[in-house]
Amino acid sequence: METKKALPILFLVMFLVMVGFGIIIPVIPFYAENIGASPAELGWLMAVYSLMQLLFAPVWGRVSDRIGRKPVIAIGIAGLSLSFFLTAFSTQLWMLFAARIIGGILSSANMPTVMAYVADITSEENRGKGMGIVGAATGLGFIFGPAIGGMFSKISLTTPFYIAGTISALTFFLVLFILKESLTEENRHQTKKRASLFSAFTGSVSILFLLQLFISLSLSGLEATFAYFAAKKAGLGTVQLGYIFMIMGLASAIVQGGLIGRLTKKFGEGAVIQGGIIVSAIGFGCILLVKDFTTAAIYLTIFGVGNGVIRPTVSALITKRSMAGHGSSTGLLSSFDSLGRIIGPPLGGWLFSIQAGLPYISGAILSLFAFVLYRIYVLKSSKTIFYMPELTKK
């Protein structure tokens, strides 16, 4: 399948998937509360979804290396649609947990397999651009989804789930009838020879997975606490916060969709990753100085632009350097990302309870750790090439 035809379809698929996912974000806490969930149970309800993604993303990535990308993407989107409808039908808390568990298991197929698809159809030179387009679609979906969910929740709390389920079902048919397979039979046979599920986590490339864990930890800690921080420091309410996150999301999506490809072509993935880490660390520092709506929007956007370029570029670099199949590599990366999203919110909340600025100070420190990890990766990679002279002969 030609890249020029495939990337717009993948953009639309991921945009619709994330719109559906985003629709339920502002609604599910109130929906769960109506069913009888306590705040602690609500926390577990959110965490169990990420836990399922942590466990199953590498499995789906591996499966996509064996049977192809298209069927696994279709399974993931069908699972997402099913989980939305099951949530809408839920009348008891255990039913809600079952819907979230099923959704987490099946929808964990989506992101790693789409990223593996991009790796299949792009040259190494254009890999960053392709990953950036998927990242932009994800970001835009998260912007429009919550707005749609908030609007339709006024009809009833179940309406957003029916809409999300319908959007996902339509996306399933889009994949089924329009998206073509990207993985050749030859590549599937080669992947079957690689036995280990975690074969991607070997050598110097393993450092990049740990780098993504630190980035995910810092981001999720911010997401969990910024609303409280902005209310305390600048008296901002939910509507203003919604606008701030929309501005940040748009800026991040523009950079991912329009600039990552050019930057990685000109400077390489390494420079973009390091630049993104530095900019996000500066953003963390600036957030401590928030005093009103304008400064909150500017500083959070600085952070968002820096953070937004890291994941797509790390994905591109891993699929270039890993000796495992693209699906195994992106699946394991999604797993590390999910681990950060499980640990980050409670860690950020705990730090905020000690001192309001601590989640952002720790975010800057975690960014520094990520930067150091990348420098270690460069050092180890250069040693590997030095001791394997056959790699240098072209």
Buried (B, 14 or more C-beta within 10 A) or exposed (E): BEBEEBBEBBBBBBBBBBBBBBBBBBBBBEBBBEBEBEEEBBBBBBBBBBBBBBBBBBBBBBBBBBBBBBBBBBBBBBBBBBBBBBBBEBEEBEBBBBBBBBBBBBBBBBBBBBBBBBBBBBEEEBBBBBBBBBBBBBBBBBBBBBBBBBBBBEEEBBBBBBBBBBBBBEBBEBBBEEBEBBBEEEBBEEBEEBEEBBBBBEBBBBBBBBBBBBBBBBBBBBBBBBBBBBBEBBEBEEEBBBBBBBBBBBBBBBBBBBBBBEBBEEEEBBEBBBBBBBBBBBBBBBBBEBEEBEBBBBBBBBBBBBBBBBBBBBBBBBBBBBEBBBBBBBBBBBBBBBBBBBBBBBBBBEBBEEEBBBBBBBBBBBBBBBBEBBEBBBEBBEEBEEEEEEEEEE
